[in-house]
């Protein structure tokens, strides 16, 4: 096992950021023991938008969403995401 260096104490995030830009984390941490981080309650950032739709299209979206028991805005997001990933 490699001798690991102690991580210094930093006075600020800027100081820490500058330090890690010029130092290898492998000298300070046993990366073979690293585990993936999980953030189960983290929600992606969203932004509200306004979009004008023909009334018939909006009504059709609401019908399809109702069949799937999801809010129509959620269905729109799902379909937009699926279509985007087809490209």
Secondary structure by P-SEA (a helix, b strand, c coil): ccccccbbbbccaaaaaaaaacccccccccccccccccccccccbbbbbbbbccaaaaaaaaaaaaaacccaaaaaaaaaaaaaaac
